[in-house]
Amino acid sequence: MSERTNESAAAPLPDAANHEWLRKHAKRRLHALRRANPDAKLADAQLEIARHYGFSSWRALKAHIDSLTVEGQLFDAARTGDAPRLAALLDAHPDELEARAKPYGFTLLHLGAQHFDVVDLLLRRGLDVNSREKGDNTYAMHWSAAAGRLDIVRRLADAGGDVVGHGDDHELEVIGWATCWDGTDDAEHRAVADFLVSRGARHHIFSAIATRCADEVRRIVAEQPAALNRRMSRNENNQLPLHFAVRMNRPEMVSLLIELGADPLGVDGSGFPVAMYSTNPDIDRPAMEAIRSMTESELRSAARGHRPPNVRLLDLLAALALSDYDLADQLWRDAGSDEADHAFAGALQVMTKRGDTQAVRWLLDRGVDPNARWAHWDADVTALHLAALADHPEVARLLLERGADPSIRDSTHDSDALGWAEFFGRTDMVALLKKS
């Protein structure tokens, strides 16, 4: 389907239009633009060319040109689930069965992985069920499992598909793709996981956490105690199982992991503890209780030795998360009124992200700057940015009342809190920030 915005007034594309023609055309146009504006970017030239030919974007123009080629038509038919059209194209061009889409080398089987008739057609035509693409190094089965399509996973397995799928870049295997993404906590995805196990796959620590399989978690840890310290791939910032359980909102798994010996002080690849992954006050309570116990032990030791206690941000976060304000007051006093804000930098952002209005008010009452920026993964942000991220309008309202500046931009995306709220689709936050 064409995405031309004004097809009648658009310049006609040349008969030889292809990707190479597009590349050269954009290069020539950029050279011309820079004669008038040395700061012109390639994206400027690309957009101008797209609009010249009646398309709203460079992506739309490229997609249209793709559709003019046989491969482009094959990819479109597979992606949209048009099995009759795909069959007719393959009848006319049987040598294109193993075509791969750039840049990641997706096969027709990958592109059609959510459409049973397409998958069935391609398998009957002889396409290798265990072909891998070059992006995440996955089979089509990974994709069907992620979509919760038991019927297609079964068809792929019956055709000889590898139900384990070891070696994908996320290091999750097929069972992990069925269970470890947002939106996979439903009966359809659990059915896929059960089927994979019935065909010989085994749960790993992350898929067992995701599916709330306590017995499997216990078995895995009993057989391999180091599983508690297994890290996810760099794509997931090397999260530990405890981080993952909190991120996936599995409180019962958090309790179980702490019971089995998971380290509540463990950090991810960016050095962040589990407290950073919670977007509500209670999800990681067992971990916070374990940290508070360590804090109390350190305070007793310091008192016996007549020395200053060795406490850090996480000690204060645990006290606040548990609403233990007597302990929080003691930690703040011990840090010194002039140094506490610096010593516990980031506390306001973390408690905002967790939606803990009481803790945020406690920090503001002690003079914490509502406009301070703090490194949250790849960007320095204010508390308002994280209120938008985690969708906590009540916390945002409090921050605004206490002087938070909604115009401050983050250091990476150059966006204010309203931009974050709009990007993440936080309707109430958008309305609140537009009034501020």
WOLINVEN-V176734 format. One line per field, one symbol per residue. phi: phi as a letter, one per 40 degrees, with the letter a starting at -180 (. if undefined). burial: # if it has 24 or more other C-alpha atoms within 12 Angstrom, else .. Layout:
phi=???
burial=???
This chain:
phi=.cbccacccccccccccaccccccccccccdcccccadccbdcccccccdcccgbcaccccccccdcccccdccccccccgcccccccccccbcccdcdbcccbgccdcccccbbdccccdcccchcccbcbcbcbfbcccdcccccgcdccdccccccgccccgchcccfbgcccccbbbdgbcacccccccccdccbhcbcbdccccccfcdcccccccccbdcccbcbccccbgfccdcdcccdcfbdcccdcccdchccccdbcccgcccdcccbacbdbddcccccdcccccccccccccfbcccbbdcccdcccccfccccccccccccgdcbcdccbdhccccccdcgccccccdccccgcccbcbacbfcacbcccdcccdcgbcccccccccchcccccbccbcfbcccccccccgcdccccccccc
burial=...#........#........#..##..##...........#.###############.#######.#.##############..##.##.....######...###################...#######..######################.#.######.##############..##..##########...##############.###.##.....######...#.#####################.#########...#####################.###..#.........################..###.##.##....##.######################.#.#########...#####################.#.###.###....#######....#.###.##...
